[in-house]
Every structure is written in C-alpha cells, then in structure tokens.
C-alpha cells in the first residue's frame, strides 16, 4: 500500500505521538484507528437519522413493523428445531441420549 504525507500543525501531530507512546503502538496505527472510529460514528449517525425519519412516517413505519413480524414469525415449518444450527446444546447434540 502506498503512503503519502499530510500536512498538519505541530500541535495536531503531538496528540497521536503522545497516544502512540502511551500505548506502545505506531503513530500510524493510532491515526488509522481514530479515523475508523470517526467513519463508524458518522455511519451510525446517518443510520439513526434514517430510522428517525422512518419512524416519523407512520405508513412507512407500519410497513417496517409488518416486515419484522414476518421475519420474526415462527420458523418451525421452514427449519425444524432439531436442525443442528438451532440446537442450544451445540451442533449435532439434540440432548437425546447425550
């Protein structure tokens, strides 16, 4: 992966340098971690804003509730509780004779 230089003030450079020293990790790792956290925060804020808008639209929110009801409905006709992935005791352990 290529590298580049980003110009920042000395005071801006000081914070990741101190954090890197305190954590014993490279400054680049500190910056990448901080940027990923910032990206994630922006994404989650956008999702929350979208859900808020959706909740404000009664008809749209009713459709979401209907869809969730369908998705959360009984699954027994599709996949029986004896399916290995469904077992609370682990794959292949139906607790019969275990």
Backbone bond lengths (Angstrom), bond angles and torsions (degrees), N, CA, C in turn:
res aa  C-N    CA-C-N  psi(-1)  N-CA   C-N-CA  omega(-1)  CA-C   N-CA-C  phi
1 X - - - 1.441 - - 1.518 108.45 -
2 X 1.313 116.20 137.60 1.459 120.82 -179.03 1.517 112.26 -74.07
3 X 1.293 114.73 166.14 1.451 120.87 178.38 1.508 109.22 -127.74
4 X 1.323 115.69 159.23 1.450 121.51 177.78 1.520 108.54 -146.76
5 X 1.292 115.33 171.44 1.463 120.95 178.86 1.513 109.00 -110.23
6 X 1.314 115.32 138.24 1.457 121.34 175.82 1.516 106.82 -120.03
7 X 1.311 116.22 126.66 1.469 119.82 -179.51 1.528 109.87 -81.85
8 X 1.326 115.21 125.74 1.463 121.95 175.44 1.523 108.15 -136.70
9 X 1.305 115.67 162.27 1.464 119.33 177.96 1.528 109.36 -70.26
10 X 1.320 115.62 161.53 1.468 120.15 177.68 1.526 110.73 -59.60
11 X 1.336 116.89 -40.32 1.466 119.22 -179.22 1.529 111.32 -65.55
12 X 1.339 117.71 -34.13 1.463 120.89 177.33 1.520 110.13 -68.87
13 X 1.306 117.68 -36.39 1.463 122.20 179.87 1.526 111.68 -71.67
14 X 1.312 117.16 -26.46 1.462 121.29 -176.44 1.528 112.41 -64.59
15 X 1.321 117.38 -41.88 1.468 120.39 -176.12 1.527 112.41 -60.04
16 X 1.333 120.32 -54.76 1.468 117.65 179.41 1.531 112.72 -64.63
17 X 1.323 117.42 -29.27 1.464 120.08 177.20 1.527 109.96 -64.26
18 X 1.332 117.35 -45.70 1.468 120.86 179.05 1.537 111.36 -66.30
19 X 1.330 116.25 -41.34 1.464 119.41 178.00 1.524 111.21 -63.24
20 X 1.320 116.78 -41.70 1.461 121.17 179.08 1.520 110.84 -62.11
21 X 1.324 116.21 -43.25 1.466 119.84 179.09 1.523 110.98 -64.99
22 X 1.334 116.45 -41.47 1.461 120.58 -178.30 1.527 111.93 -66.94
23 X 1.323 117.08 -34.19 1.459 120.76 -177.20 1.523 113.17 -96.51
24 X 1.321 116.66 -9.48 1.457 119.63 -179.26 1.528 112.46 68.13
25 X 1.320 115.86 31.95 1.467 121.34 178.89 1.521 108.34 -122.68
26 X 1.321 116.93 157.72 1.462 119.68 178.68 1.533 111.48 -64.18
27 X 1.321 116.14 147.33 1.461 121.69 179.57 1.529 110.34 -59.16
28 X 1.318 117.77 -37.05 1.463 120.93 178.68 1.527 110.25 -59.93
29 X 1.318 117.89 -40.95 1.464 121.65 179.21 1.527 110.62 -64.02
30 X 1.323 116.92 -40.22 1.468 121.42 178.19 1.527 109.71 -61.70
31 X 1.316 117.00 -44.66 1.471 121.34 -178.56 1.529 110.53 -66.58
32 X 1.327 117.43 -44.72 1.463 121.19 179.45 1.531 110.09 -61.61
33 X 1.321 117.10 -43.08 1.462 121.43 179.24 1.525 111.00 -62.68
34 X 1.319 116.54 -43.12 1.465 121.19 179.04 1.523 111.55 -64.52
35 X 1.317 116.89 -42.19 1.469 120.43 179.51 1.523 111.19 -66.82
36 X 1.319 117.61 -39.25 1.467 120.62 177.72 1.532 110.28 -64.76
37 X 1.322 117.37 -40.41 1.468 120.52 177.21 1.530 110.58 -63.49
38 X 1.320 117.09 -39.92 1.461 121.82 178.42 1.526 110.62 -65.56
39 X 1.336 116.89 -44.05 1.463 120.96 178.06 1.526 110.65 -61.07
40 X 1.319 116.45 -44.08 1.458 121.79 179.57 1.529 111.19 -63.39
41 X 1.319 116.64 -41.72 1.468 121.33 178.68 1.528 110.60 -61.77
42 X 1.325 116.78 -44.18 1.476 120.56 178.63 1.528 110.94 -63.42
43 X 1.318 116.82 -41.50 1.458 121.15 178.73 1.526 110.89 -61.30
44 X 1.336 116.63 -48.53 1.460 120.19 -178.60 1.528 112.09 -65.48
45 X 1.325 117.31 -35.25 1.462 119.71 175.37 1.526 110.38 -63.37
46 X 1.322 117.21 -41.01 1.466 120.93 178.40 1.526 110.90 -64.78
47 X 1.330 117.33 -41.27 1.467 120.93 177.35 1.526 109.68 -62.61
48 X 1.317 117.32 -46.02 1.468 120.76 179.60 1.522 111.50 -62.21
49 X 1.315 117.36 -39.33 1.469 121.06 177.17 1.520 109.95 -63.66
50 X 1.323 116.90 -41.86 1.461 121.26 178.05 1.513 111.97 -62.26
51 X 1.330 117.33 -44.05 1.460 120.50 178.51 1.527 111.12 -66.00
52 X 1.320 117.33 -37.22 1.466 120.11 177.80 1.525 109.99 -62.21
53 X 1.327 117.18 -43.15 1.460 121.10 177.49 1.522 110.85 -63.71
54 X 1.309 116.22 -40.33 1.460 120.97 179.28 1.526 111.32 -63.72
55 X 1.331 116.54 -43.46 1.468 120.50 178.51 1.520 111.95 -64.50
56 X 1.318 117.17 -29.38 1.464 121.08 179.27 1.528 112.21 -72.67
57 X 1.329 117.01 -17.86 1.460 122.27 178.56 1.526 107.57 -100.80
58 X 1.340 116.95 100.43 1.468 122.02 -172.88 1.532 112.20 -57.36
59 X 1.325 117.32 -42.79 1.463 119.96 -178.16 1.531 110.84 -66.33
60 X 1.323 116.76 -43.19 1.461 120.51 179.64 1.526 110.55 -65.75
61 X 1.334 117.13 -40.98 1.470 120.73 -179.79 1.528 110.33 -65.88
62 X 1.338 117.64 -35.48 1.463 121.34 176.96 1.527 110.40 -63.96
63 X 1.328 117.23 -39.73 1.470 120.41 177.45 1.531 110.91 -64.37
64 X 1.332 116.49 -39.25 1.469 120.30 177.50 1.524 109.79 -63.26
65 X 1.332 116.72 -45.39 1.467 120.93 -179.90 1.528 110.54 -61.55
66 X 1.329 116.42 -39.96 1.465 120.82 178.61 1.530 110.10 -64.15
67 X 1.314 116.50 -44.83 1.462 120.26 179.22 1.524 111.03 -63.30
68 X 1.309 117.07 -42.60 1.468 119.91 178.66 1.517 110.96 -63.29
69 X 1.321 116.72 -38.95 1.465 119.77 177.32 1.509 111.03 -60.88
70 X 1.329 116.54 -41.50 1.456 120.56 177.72 1.530 110.59 -63.86
71 X 1.324 116.30 -45.71 1.462 120.28 -177.68 1.521 112.32 -69.04
72 X 1.330 117.27 -29.68 1.464 120.93 -178.17 1.519 112.30 -96.04
73 X 1.322 117.21 5.50 1.458 121.71 -178.82 1.516 111.56 -68.65
74 X 1.323 115.64 -176.89 1.468 119.81 -178.74 1.523 111.33 -62.81
75 X 1.306 115.55 136.37 1.463 120.88 -178.59 1.531 111.97 -106.93
76 X 1.291 117.23 -4.85 1.461 120.78 -174.90 1.523 113.34 -54.26
77 X 1.330 120.27 -42.48 1.460 118.19 -179.77 1.531 112.93 -64.41
78 X 1.313 117.79 -24.34 1.457 120.90 -177.57 1.522 110.70 -89.17
79 X 1.311 116.69 -54.27 1.459 122.13 -179.86 1.526 108.62 -129.95
80 X 1.313 117.36 116.01 1.460 120.02 -178.06 1.524 111.45 -66.52
81 X 1.336 116.82 151.21 1.472 120.39 179.31 1.522 113.27 -57.38
82 X 1.318 118.00 -19.49 1.460 120.22 -179.80 1.523 112.59 -79.06
83 X 1.344 116.99 -5.24 1.459 119.27 178.11 1.524 109.18 -58.87
84 X 1.334 116.35 138.85 1.467 121.07 -174.03 1.523 112.63 -56.57
85 X 1.340 118.43 -38.05 1.460 120.99 -178.10 1.516 111.56 -68.09
86 X 1.316 117.75 -21.93 1.464 122.38 -174.20 1.516 112.26 -86.70
87 X 1.331 117.99 -23.01 1.450 122.36 -174.41 1.524 112.20 -60.03
88 X 1.323 116.21 129.84 1.466 120.50 177.46 1.536 109.90 -78.18
89 X 1.323 117.18 -7.68 1.459 121.41 -177.24 1.507 112.56 -100.78
90 X 1.307 117.32 -0.27 1.462 120.66 -179.02 1.508 111.50 111.63
91 X 1.295 115.48 158.70 1.464 121.37 -177.17 1.528 110.63 -59.21
92 X 1.332 115.43 131.06 1.437 120.68 176.13 1.516 115.08 78.48
93 X 1.307 119.81 -2.83 1.449 123.84 -178.73 1.520 108.75 -106.36
94 X 1.314 116.26 96.95 1.458 119.97 -179.52 1.521 111.25 -89.98
95 X 1.306 117.46 0.66 1.449 126.15 -179.60 1.537 112.34 71.49
96 X 1.309 115.91 4.35 1.461 119.48 174.73 1.522 106.52 -88.92
97 X 1.276 116.35 110.92 1.445 121.08 -179.95 1.506 113.67 78.01
98 X 1.326 117.81 10.72 1.458 120.89 -178.85 1.499 111.17 -84.10
